Amino acid sequence: MSGGAFSLLAQDTIHSESAKVAGNWKMSMETPHGTVSGPLEVKQEGSKLTATYEVDHIGSMSLTGKVDGKKISFSMAIPGADMTLTLTGTIDGDKMTGSSDHAGSWNATRQQ
């Protein structure tokens, strides 16, 4: 393999490596009605994500999303409202932070 081909292969490997986000998180989100928080359980299959977010007074919400390197995005249907919320953000080790399209900022911390 020539040095140029190896270099290209190494770059592809680096760019395709997604952060590992599977596990249990504690997530807080700013909404027009105040801060909501609760446990977030994330399952990961490659870059695809599925998750369950439990919030007092709202209940369980299912999320789907993806991770691309250190970038993350989720979508969730809000129970009792005809609205889908999209969250985007970044992952930094055991912390995620970002914003949403219909609410304010959000953050999550990995639980042990």
C-alpha positions in Angstrom: 0.0 0.0 0.0 1.5 3.4 -0.9 1.9 6.0 1.8 -0.8 8.2 0.1 -3.4 5.4 0.2 -2.6 4.6 3.8 -2.9 8.2 4.8 -6.3 8.4 3.1 -7.5 5.2 4.8 -6.3 6.6 8.2 -8.3 9.8 7.6 -11.4 7.9 6.7 -11.1 5.9 9.9 -10.7 9.0 12.0 -13.7 10.7 10.4 -16.0 7.7 10.7 -15.3 7.1 14.4 -18.4 8.2 16.3 -18.5 8.9 20.1 -19.8 6.1 22.2 -23.0 7.4 23.9 -24.8 4.2 24.8 -25.7 4.1 28.5 -27.5 6.0 31.2 -27.5 9.8 31.3 -29.2 12.5 33.4 -30.6 15.0 31.0 -32.0 18.6 31.7 -33.8 20.7 29.1 -34.9 24.3 29.2 -38.5 24.7 28.0 -41.0 27.6 27.8 -42.6 26.0 30.9 -39.4 25.7 32.9 -36.6 23.2 33.3 -37.4 19.5 32.9 -35.0 16.7 33.8 -34.9 13.0 34.1 -33.0 9.8 33.1 -32.1 9.3 29.5 -31.3 5.7 28.4 -29.4 5.6 25.1 -28.9 2.6 22.9 -26.4 2.8 20.0 -25.9 0.8 16.9 -23.1 2.3 14.9 -24.1 5.9 14.3 -27.8 5.3 14.9 -29.4 6.0 18.3 -32.6 5.2 20.1 -33.4 6.5 23.6 -36.0 6.8 26.2 -36.3 10.0 28.2 -38.4 9.9 31.5 -39.7 13.2 32.7 -42.0 13.8 35.7 -45.4 15.1 34.8 -44.9 14.2 31.1 -43.9 10.5 31.2 -41.7 8.5 28.9 -40.6 9.8 25.5 -39.0 7.9 22.7 -36.1 9.5 20.8 -34.3 8.6 17.7 -31.1 10.1 16.5 -27.6 9.8 15.2 -24.1 10.5 16.3 -21.4 11.7 13.8 -18.0 12.1 15.4 -18.7 14.4 18.4 -22.0 15.8 17.0 -25.3 14.4 18.2 -28.9 14.9 17.1 -32.2 13.5 18.5 -35.8 13.9 17.6 -38.7 13.2 19.9 -42.5 13.5 19.7 -43.9 15.5 22.7 -46.8 13.6 24.3 -50.1 15.5 24.2 -48.8 18.0 21.6 -48.7 17.7 17.9 -45.0 18.6 17.8 -41.6 17.0 17.3 -38.7 18.4 19.1 -35.2 18.2 17.5 -32.2 18.4 19.7 -28.7 19.0 18.4 -25.4 19.2 20.3 -21.9 18.0 21.0 -20.4 15.2 23.1 -17.4 15.8 25.3 -16.5 12.7 27.2 -19.3 12.1 29.8 -21.1 15.4 29.0 -23.4 16.4 26.1 -24.7 19.9 25.5 -26.8 21.6 22.9 -30.0 23.4 21.9 -33.4 22.5 20.5 -35.5 23.9 17.8 -38.6 24.6 20.0 -37.2 24.9 23.4 -33.9 26.2 25.0 -30.7 24.6 25.8 -30.2 21.0 27.0 -27.4 19.1 28.7 -26.7 15.5 29.8 -24.2 13.9 32.1 -23.3 10.2 32.0 -24.4 8.2 35.0 -22.2 5.5 36.5 
